[in-house]
Amino acid sequence: MEEWSREQWEEMMKTSSLAAFYLYTPLCGTCAVASKMMDVVKHVVSDIPIGKANLNYIQDVAFDYEIESVPCLIISENGKIRDKIYAFQSVPYLFEKLQLND
């Protein structure tokens, strides 16, 4: 999964019908598990742009997007934030969340 800057994330939100931004910190144990899950998800849903970022380096994102904790998966649909996921229950759960709403 590619590391994104805030600018890359916001560009993907504008240009893709569905996009996701995975936020983590390197010393977070739960993030380590979530990162492994996200690697699997990225391979399964390769048609959806998914990026990641170490929240320590883009703290303004935490403030502006009202991120409560890490790990966090922000999902945008048609340029708007649709979901903020904090409980990474399973790979199938994440896969389901990364489907377009009809």
N, C-alpha and C positions, 0 to 999 in steps of 0.2 A: 504494500500500500504506500502510495506516494505521500511525502510530507508536503502540506500545503501552507501557504501564508494566508492571512486574512483576506488579502486581495484575490487570491486564487479561489478561495471558498465563495466569496461574494460574486465572482464572475461565473462560477459554476451554477450558483443559485439562479442567476439571470438567464443563462443560456441553456440549461437543461431542465426538462420537465420534472425530473426527480434527481436529487443529489443528496449525499450524506457527508457529514464532517464528524470524524471521531476525535474526541478530545481526551487526553490522558496526561498523566505525569509519570516520570520514570520510576519513582520510589513507591508508587501505589501498587500494593499486591493485587488488589482487585483488578486494576488496570492491566496487569500482566496476563491474567486469565482472559479478560475482555479482548486484549490485543490478539491473542491466539484465535479467539472466536471470530474476530473481525477479519483476520487473514483468510480463514475458511470462507466466510461470507463473501469477501471480495472476489475469490476465485469462482464462486457459484453465480454471482450476479455481476459478471464482468462488464455488462452493458450499462451499468449505472455508475456515474462518477462518484468515487468514495475516496476521500483524503483524510489524513490524520494530522494532528498537531499536538506538540507538547505545550500544554496550557501555561507552563512557566514562562514561555517566550512570547506569548500573545495574551497577556493578562487583560488587555482591553476587551477582548472577545468575551471573557468571562463576565465582565461588567455589563457590556452592551447587550449580550444575549441572555443575561440573567441565569448563568450556569450555576447550579446549586452545589454540585460536587462532580468528581471524576470517578470512574469513567462516565462520559456522556456522549451519546450519539445524537447529533442534530440532523433531522431529515427535513429537507425542503421539497415542496411540490409546487410547481408553477411559480417560483420566485418567493414563496412565503414559507415560513417555518411551520411545519405540520406536526412534528413530534420532537420531543427531547426525551431520550431514553436513558435512564440511569441504572436500571436493573436489567442486565444482560442475561436473561433467563436461559437461553439456549440458542444454538445456531438456527434451528427451524423458526424460533420466535423472531429472531432478527431478520431472517429471510422474509417472513410474512410481513413484518413492518416495512420492508423495503419494496413493497409492491405499490403500484399506482392505485389510488382510490378511484373508483368509477362512479 
